[in-house]
Amino acid sequence: MPKQITTIQKCAWGFAALFLGVYLLDYVPEIMDSNGLMFGLFHMTRIVDLGHLAAGALGVIGALTSARGARVYFYVLGTWYLIDVVVYFVSHLNQVPLKTNILVNLPHILIFIAAFWIAATVSRNLSEA
């Protein structure tokens, strides 16, 4: 009988699709402007591309392994994005207006909150995990 996929593994598939989609969007000419900004807001570099690719690939690995593997993925992802938000916010505090700094960080803020929430709450009952 095939092994049933848990809700947290489905979430890992969703996050993998999100990150791989962002990675692929970087190569769509209409999405990137002439200054290398995605949607005119987000500066995308090769290291940022590799980060999105790695987050997507690790999401696939977490989804394929087990509920526990997916949970580890979400804790690692949440930690990584929390560090990213703090470093970016502090390093740009005097370079851009506070409102802009928060808005540019908002996608990453939502990601780390969602990642920690998923890791802490999804598929915690023994019948599903």
N, C-alpha and C positions, 0 to 999 in steps of 0.2 A: 504494500500500500504506500502511495507517495506521501512524503512528509508534508504536513500542512504548514503554510507560511503564516507567521504571526503578524499581528498588526504593526509591531515595531519594525519588522522586516519590510513591510509594505511602506512604512514611513521612510526607511532607508532607501528604498527604490525611488521614492518621490524626491528625496533630497539629492540622490545621485542624478536623476533626470534634471533637476534644477541647476546643479552645478555644471553638468556637462552641457546643458543648454546655454548657460552664460558663457562658458568657454567657446562654444561654437558661434555665438552671437558676435564675438570679437572679430570674426572673419567675414562678417556681412558688411559690405561697404556702406549701405544706407544707414546702418546703426552707428558706425563710427564716423566722427567728424574729422575735418582736416587736421585738428590739433591732437588727435588720438584720444578723444573723449567719447566714451560710450553714452549715447543719448545726450551728449553735451554736458554731462555731469561727472562721470567717473573716469579717472585717468587709468587706462589699462596698459600695463607693461608686460613684458615676457614673464617676469616672476609672478605677477598677478594671474596671468593665464595659466601658468603651471600650478599655481595654488588652487584655482578652480578645477583644473583637470585632476589634480590629486584628490581633492575633496570629493569629486564625483566618482573617481575610481575606488576610493576607500568606502564610499557609500555602497557601491556594487558589491565589494568584498564583504562588508558588514551584512548586507541583505542576503547574500548567498550562504553565509556561514550558519548563523543561528540567531535566536533572539538575544542571547548574551553578546554575540559579536556585534549585532546592530546596536545594542545598548552602549557598548564600549565606543563604537563609532560616534554616537551622539554625545557622549561625555567628552571625548577628544575634540570633536567639532565645536562644541560649546566653549570649551576652554580656549581653543585656538582663536575663535572669533571674539571672545571676551578680551583676550590680550590684544587682538588687532584693533578693536574699538578703542581701548584705553590708550594704546600707543598713538593711533592716528589722531584721536581727539586732543591729547596733550600736545603732540608735536605741531598741531595746526591751530592751537588756541589763540596765538597772537597773529596768525597769518590770514585767517578768514573770519568773517563775522560768526558769532556764536550760533545763530539760527542756521546758517549755511553748514557749519561744522556738524550740527546735530542732524540736519536733513541728509547730508551726504553719508553720515554714519548709520542712518536709520535702517537700511536693509541689513546691515551686519548686526545691529542691535536686535532686530527681530529674529535673525538667524540664531544668535546665541541664546536668546530667551527660549525660542522654540526647541532648540536642541536639548537644553537642560530640562525643559518640561517633559519632552518626549522620553528622555533617558530616565527621568525620575518616576514617571507615571504610566506610560504605555506598556501594555503586556506584562503587568506586574502580577496578575493572578496566576496561580499554578496551573490551571487548566489550559490557559492559552500559551504560556511560556513553556 
